[in-house]
Amino acid sequence: MKGPARDVKSPIRYSRLNDEALLTLAREGDEGAYETLVRRYQHEVYTSAFFMMGNPADAHDASQEVFIKLYFSLGKFAGRSSFSTWLYRLTINTCIDELRSRKRYRNRNVDLEGESYQALEAQIVGKKGDLPEEECLNSEIKEILIREVVRLHDRHRIPFVLRDVYGYSYQEIAEILRLPLGTVKSNIFRARRLLRDMVFKGRGEERNRDEDNILFFS
Amino acid sequence: MRTTYCSLVDQYLPKYLEDDVSSVRKEQIKEHLSSCPDCRGDYKRLKFVLSHLSQVEEYCS
């Protein structure tokens, strides 16, 4: 009895493939595999970029840049870490490059009370529906933290996010930002106190200090 | 009542949390926290914020 014809390809169910399988296909020029990777990680990349860049417009631009770089770097992924770890690193580096290219960077935080921020916040916390119920109990404090983190100015927010959200070591952050270790530490420590005061006291002093608007990347 | 010394102690709290202060400074801060409810509150709030930050990562990974 004859089995099904083997020369007829069944459509690939991309969503069922793991990252490595998608990468292999994407390297061979399979656009569907690349698109699936983009869809799978677009939320995470955007959120990471938002924390790093501090506003929706720049986060959007940086996310697009990340996926363009991904397209042209498919062959560079060596498999020494997981694909997701590699992609997060690509995101961080892309954001750092963008911030550094501005030199004396003027903080471009948009009006965080505006509609764009509301939409963004909804997007960022949109994943909470996927979390177990008990996790949702803490969602309010997480939302407050996210809202306040992005209000920190660059010099505090960027090293702080790298350390306290992504777990980079102080030394790694100093190398990424090309800043002295002592400066990195003091900025992170300052950010932690500022965040505490913004969350609990609503001082908001962070946004009104002109000297903090200037990013001092080399 | 919050004093200038309270502000100085507050600046050291993140380092104190990471045990990144000298033993002498550590004792000074510890002693102050035991006698100053305002600073003790600041210390607890700092710990609270930092402990919840690790959960923020759930949105990013």
Contacts between the chains, C-beta under 8 A, distances in Angstrom:
chain1	res1	chain2	res2	distance
A	44	B	60	6.0
A	44	B	61	6.7
A	47	B	59	5.6
A	47	B	60	5.1
A	48	B	60	5.4
A	51	B	60	7.1
A	84	B	61	7.2
A	88	B	60	7.8
A	88	B	61	7.5
A	124	B	59	6.1
A	125	B	59	7.2
A	127	B	58	7.7
A	127	B	59	6.0
A	131	B	58	7.0
A	135	B	55	8.0
A	135	B	58	7.4
A	138	B	52	7.1
A	138	B	55	6.4
A	141	B	52	5.5
A	142	B	52	6.6
A	142	B	55	6.0
A	142	B	56	5.6
A	142	B	58	7.9
A	142	B	59	7.3
A	145	B	49	7.0
A	145	B	52	6.0
A	145	B	53	6.5
A	145	B	56	5.5
A	146	B	56	6.2
A	146	B	59	7.2
A	149	B	56	7.5
A	164	B	50	6.8
A	164	B	53	4.8
A	164	B	54	7.8
A	165	B	53	6.4
A	165	B	56	6.0
A	165	B	57	5.5
A	165	B	60	6.4
A	166	B	57	7.3
A	166	B	60	7.5
A	167	B	57	7.9
A	188	B	14	7.6
A	189	B	11	8.0
A	189	B	14	3.8
A	189	B	15	6.2
A	192	B	14	4.8
A	192	B	46	6.4
A	192	B	49	7.1
A	192	B	50	6.4
A	193	B	10	6.7
A	193	B	11	7.4
A	193	B	13	6.9
A	193	B	14	6.3
A	193	B	46	6.8
A	195	B	49	5.6
A	196	B	42	7.2
A	196	B	45	5.2
A	196	B	46	4.8
A	196	B	49	4.8
A	199	B	45	7.7
A	199	B	49	5.8
A	200	B	45	5.1
A	200	B	49	7.9
